[in-house]
Amino acid sequence: NKVRRPEAPSLAAAEGPTGGLASPDTGQQPQGEQPPATPEEPQAAAAAAATSASPANSRTITTNNNNSGNNYNLVTSLLNLTRSPDGRIVVKACEGLMLLVSLPEPAAAKCLTENTELVGLLTDRLSAFYKALPQSMDPLDIETVESVNWGLDVYNLKEDAAIFAGKRGLISFLSWLDYCDQLIKEAHKSAATIMARAVRERFFVPVMEPQLMQTSEVGILTSTALLNRIIRQVTSEALLQETVYFLLGEEREAETPAGAARQPLRHRLIEHCDHLSDEVPTVT
């Protein structure tokens, strides 16, 4: 590295008397060969690096950007706020989710139902409220409890307990059911279909159906009265359709003895109309 380049003497001669001065070799280009430094050099280097990037690297960068965009921070934040102990914050978060599901873009509806925990929040909380209800409740209390609108119920635990046991839990369940119903009603059609189907598959079938199929008279009365109240309260077309499918099945042809096993709940409800008890047929 210390050997002078062959062309160095000619360059020194071309530069004039100063070019012949001895100077230490630093391994850099001679001063006459260095272009002047300009502020644009960092930008030019960055542009060159971007230009020389391979297509594979470009695809990797694009994929990473897309993955980071799948976090949906707004939806996640609203879902977390629905678990707040402050009821006012919960109501505002639920209102925000309702605005999001009502967006007209199909892509937004798909993202909300497939890439977020919205559907799980609806069905899990509905199941939790239902399971928290007492196993035995008077069907008349369930039928006559005041109309419930989500976010507007004002309650007093002491007064509710004095009226009948489980009233507070019943109002909480009906209030969340009303929210699910209104959310499905306001949602984009494709999102409404997915959410309503999820209510049937994750709540009606695994949680409610075993209660309706039991043989205990007290359990039959309580679960059937709750089913009646749900049917009376649901107003969204998609959720009402899934409720009908849950009760009667999706078949439209005439029922045959062999086909009764495909929809055991419907067959059991028909049997309850001729139950030995006087109350079970009435409630059914």
C-alpha positions as CSV (number, residue, x, y, z in Angstrom):
1,N,0.0,0.0,0.0
2,K,3.0,2.3,0.5
3,V,4.1,2.0,-3.1
4,R,3.3,5.1,-5.2
5,R,0.9,4.7,-8.1
6,P,2.6,4.9,-11.5
7,E,0.5,7.9,-12.5
8,A,1.2,10.0,-9.4
9,P,4.3,11.8,-10.8
10,S,2.4,13.0,-13.9
11,L,-0.5,14.2,-11.8
12,A,2.0,16.2,-9.6
13,A,3.6,17.7,-12.6
14,A,0.3,18.8,-14.0
15,E,-0.6,20.5,-10.7
16,G,2.4,22.8,-10.8
17,P,5.1,23.5,-8.2
18,T,3.0,22.6,-5.2
19,G,2.2,19.2,-6.5
20,G,5.7,18.0,-5.9
21,L,5.7,18.5,-2.1
22,A,6.2,15.4,-0.1
23,S,3.1,14.4,2.0
24,P,2.3,11.3,4.1
25,D,0.3,8.6,2.4
26,T,-2.9,8.0,4.3
27,G,-4.4,5.5,1.9
28,Q,-6.9,8.1,0.6
29,Q,-7.1,9.5,-2.9
30,P,-4.8,12.4,-3.7
31,Q,-6.4,15.8,-3.0
32,G,-6.7,16.6,-6.6
33,E,-8.9,13.5,-7.2
34,Q,-11.4,14.2,-4.3
35,P,-14.7,15.9,-5.3
36,P,-15.8,18.7,-3.1
37,A,-18.1,17.7,-0.3
38,T,-21.7,18.9,-0.6
39,P,-24.7,18.7,1.8
40,E,-26.5,16.6,-0.8
41,E,-24.1,13.6,-0.3
42,P,-26.2,11.9,2.4
43,Q,-29.4,12.2,0.4
44,A,-27.6,11.0,-2.7
45,A,-26.2,8.0,-0.9
46,A,-29.6,7.1,0.5
47,A,-31.1,7.4,-3.0
48,A,-28.4,5.2,-4.4
49,A,-29.0,2.6,-1.7
50,A,-32.7,2.6,-2.3
51,T,-32.1,2.3,-6.1
52,S,-29.8,-0.6,-5.6
53,A,-32.1,-2.5,-3.3
54,S,-33.2,-5.8,-4.7
55,P,-36.9,-6.7,-5.4
56,A,-36.8,-9.2,-2.6
57,N,-35.8,-6.6,-0.1
58,S,-38.5,-4.3,-1.3
59,R,-41.1,-7.1,-0.8
60,T,-39.8,-7.7,2.7
61,I,-40.1,-4.1,3.6
62,T,-43.7,-4.0,2.2
63,T,-44.7,-7.1,4.1
64,N,-43.3,-5.7,7.3
65,N,-45.2,-2.5,6.8
66,N,-48.4,-4.4,6.2
67,N,-47.9,-6.6,9.3
68,S,-47.4,-3.5,11.4
69,G,-50.6,-2.1,10.0
70,N,-52.6,-5.1,11.2
71,N,-52.5,-4.0,14.8
72,Y,-55.7,-1.9,14.5
73,N,-54.7,0.1,17.5
74,L,-58.0,2.1,17.5
75,V,-60.2,-1.0,17.7
76,T,-57.9,-2.6,20.3
77,S,-58.0,0.5,22.5
78,L,-61.8,0.6,22.3
79,L,-62.1,-3.1,23.1
80,N,-59.9,-2.6,26.2
81,L,-62.0,0.4,27.3
82,T,-65.1,-1.7,27.3
83,R,-63.6,-3.5,30.3
84,S,-63.2,-0.2,32.3
85,P,-64.8,-0.1,35.7
86,D,-66.2,3.3,34.8
87,G,-69.6,2.8,33.1
88,R,-69.4,6.1,31.3
89,I,-66.1,5.1,29.6
90,V,-67.6,1.7,28.7
91,V,-70.6,3.4,27.0
92,K,-68.3,5.8,25.0
93,A,-66.2,2.8,23.9
94,C,-69.2,0.9,22.8
95,E,-70.4,3.9,20.8
96,G,-67.1,4.1,19.1
97,L,-67.2,0.5,18.1
98,M,-70.7,1.0,16.7
99,L,-69.5,3.8,14.5
100,L,-66.7,1.6,13.2
101,V,-68.9,-1.3,12.3
102,S,-71.3,1.0,10.5
103,L,-68.6,2.1,8.0
104,P,-69.8,1.4,4.5
105,E,-66.5,0.0,3.1
106,P,-66.6,-3.8,2.9
107,A,-62.8,-3.9,3.6
108,A,-63.4,-2.2,7.0
109,A,-66.2,-4.7,7.8
110,K,-63.9,-7.6,7.0
111,C,-61.0,-6.3,9.1
112,L,-63.3,-5.7,12.1
113,T,-64.8,-9.2,12.0
114,E,-61.7,-11.2,11.0
115,N,-58.7,-9.4,12.3
116,T,-59.9,-8.0,15.7
117,E,-61.4,-9.4,18.9
118,L,-64.7,-7.7,18.4
119,V,-66.7,-10.8,17.7
120,G,-65.1,-12.6,20.6
121,L,-65.9,-9.7,22.9
122,L,-69.6,-9.8,22.0
123,T,-70.1,-13.5,22.4
124,D,-67.8,-14.1,25.5
125,R,-69.5,-11.3,27.5
126,L,-72.9,-12.5,26.5
127,S,-72.0,-16.0,27.7
128,A,-70.5,-14.7,30.9
129,F,-73.6,-12.6,31.8
130,Y,-75.9,-15.6,31.1
131,K,-73.9,-18.0,33.2
132,A,-73.9,-15.6,36.1
133,L,-77.7,-15.7,36.3
134,P,-79.3,-17.8,39.1
135,Q,-80.3,-21.3,38.1
136,S,-83.8,-20.8,39.3
137,M,-85.8,-17.6,38.5
138,D,-89.5,-17.0,38.4
139,P,-90.6,-16.8,34.8
140,L,-93.0,-14.0,35.7
141,D,-90.0,-11.9,37.0
142,I,-88.1,-12.5,33.8
143,E,-91.1,-11.5,31.7
144,T,-92.1,-8.4,33.6
145,V,-88.6,-6.9,34.3
146,E,-88.5,-3.4,32.8
147,S,-87.4,-2.8,29.3
148,V,-83.6,-2.5,29.1
149,N,-81.6,-0.2,26.7
150,W,-77.8,-0.6,26.8
151,G,-76.0,2.2,28.5
152,L,-79.1,3.8,30.0
153,D,-79.9,1.4,32.9
154,V,-79.6,3.0,36.3
155,Y,-79.6,0.5,39.2
156,N,-79.4,0.1,42.9
157,L,-78.0,-3.2,44.1
158,K,-80.0,-3.1,47.3
159,E,-83.3,-2.3,45.7
160,D,-82.8,-4.8,42.9
161,A,-82.0,-7.6,45.4
162,A,-85.1,-6.7,47.4
163,I,-87.4,-7.1,44.3
164,F,-86.1,-10.5,43.3
165,A,-82.8,-12.4,43.4
166,G,-80.9,-12.1,40.2
167,K,-82.5,-8.9,38.9
168,R,-79.2,-7.0,38.6
169,G,-77.6,-9.9,36.7
170,L,-80.7,-10.2,34.4
171,I,-80.6,-6.5,33.6
172,S,-76.9,-6.7,32.8
173,F,-77.5,-9.7,30.5
174,L,-80.4,-8.0,28.7
175,S,-78.5,-4.8,28.4
176,W,-75.6,-6.4,26.7
177,L,-77.9,-8.4,24.5
178,D,-79.5,-5.1,23.5
179,Y,-76.1,-3.7,22.6
180,C,-75.3,-6.8,20.5
181,D,-78.6,-6.5,18.7
182,Q,-78.2,-2.7,18.0
183,L,-74.6,-3.3,16.9
184,I,-75.6,-5.9,14.4
185,K,-78.5,-3.7,13.2
186,E,-76.2,-0.8,12.5
187,A,-73.3,-2.8,11.1
188,H,-72.3,-3.3,7.5
189,K,-74.4,-6.2,6.0
190,S,-71.4,-8.6,5.8
191,A,-70.2,-7.8,9.3
192,A,-73.8,-8.2,10.7
193,T,-74.1,-11.6,9.1
194,I,-70.8,-12.8,10.7
195,M,-71.6,-11.3,14.1
196,A,-75.1,-12.8,14.2
197,R,-73.8,-16.2,13.2
198,A,-71.1,-16.0,15.9
199,V,-73.8,-15.4,18.5
200,R,-75.6,-18.6,17.4
201,E,-72.5,-20.7,17.2
202,R,-70.7,-19.4,20.4
203,F,-73.7,-18.5,22.7
204,F,-77.0,-20.1,21.6
205,V,-75.7,-23.6,20.8
206,P,-73.0,-24.2,23.5
207,V,-74.5,-22.1,26.3
208,M,-78.3,-21.9,26.0
209,E,-79.1,-25.2,24.3
210,P,-77.9,-27.4,27.2
211,Q,-80.1,-25.4,29.5
212,L,-83.1,-25.9,27.3
213,M,-82.5,-29.6,26.9
214,Q,-82.3,-30.4,30.6
215,T,-84.9,-32.4,32.4
216,S,-85.2,-30.4,35.6
217,E,-88.6,-28.6,35.7
218,V,-87.2,-25.5,37.4
219,G,-84.3,-25.3,34.9
220,I,-86.7,-25.7,32.0
221,L,-88.9,-22.9,33.2
222,T,-86.0,-20.5,33.8
223,S,-84.2,-21.2,30.5
224,T,-87.4,-21.1,28.4
225,A,-88.5,-17.8,30.0
226,L,-85.1,-16.4,29.2
227,L,-85.4,-17.6,25.6
228,N,-88.9,-15.9,25.4
229,R,-87.4,-12.7,26.6
230,I,-84.5,-12.9,24.1
231,I,-87.0,-13.5,21.2
232,R,-89.1,-10.5,22.3
233,Q,-86.1,-8.2,22.6
234,V,-84.2,-9.0,19.4
235,T,-85.0,-6.6,16.5
236,S,-82.1,-6.9,14.0
237,E,-82.9,-8.9,11.0
238,A,-79.6,-10.9,11.0
239,L,-79.7,-11.9,14.7
240,L,-83.4,-12.7,14.5
241,Q,-82.8,-15.0,11.5
242,E,-80.0,-16.8,13.4
243,T,-82.3,-17.2,16.4
244,V,-84.9,-18.9,14.2
245,Y,-82.2,-21.2,12.8
246,F,-81.2,-22.0,16.3
247,L,-84.7,-23.0,17.3
248,L,-86.1,-24.5,14.2
249,G,-83.2,-25.4,12.0
250,E,-82.3,-24.2,8.5
251,E,-84.3,-26.9,6.6
252,R,-87.4,-25.7,4.8
253,E,-88.9,-29.0,3.7
254,A,-91.5,-31.0,5.8
255,E,-90.1,-32.7,8.8
256,T,-89.8,-36.5,8.8
257,P,-89.3,-38.8,11.8
258,A,-85.8,-39.5,10.7
259,G,-85.0,-35.8,10.4
260,A,-86.1,-35.0,13.9
261,A,-82.7,-36.1,15.3
262,R,-81.0,-33.4,13.2
263,Q,-82.7,-30.7,15.2
264,P,-83.1,-32.1,18.8
265,L,-83.9,-28.7,20.4
266,R,-86.9,-28.2,18.2
267,H,-88.2,-31.7,19.0
268,R,-87.6,-31.1,22.7
269,L,-89.6,-27.8,22.7
270,I,-92.5,-29.6,20.9
271,E,-92.4,-32.2,23.6
272,H,-92.5,-29.5,26.3
273,C,-95.8,-28.4,24.9
274,D,-97.2,-31.7,26.3
275,H,-95.2,-31.8,29.5
276,L,-96.7,-33.3,32.7
277,S,-96.3,-30.0,34.4
278,D,-98.8,-27.2,33.9
279,E,-96.3,-24.4,33.8
280,V,-93.8,-25.9,31.3
281,P,-96.4,-26.1,28.4
282,T,-97.6,-22.6,29.2
283,V,-94.2,-21.0,29.2
284,T,-93.1,-23.0,26.1
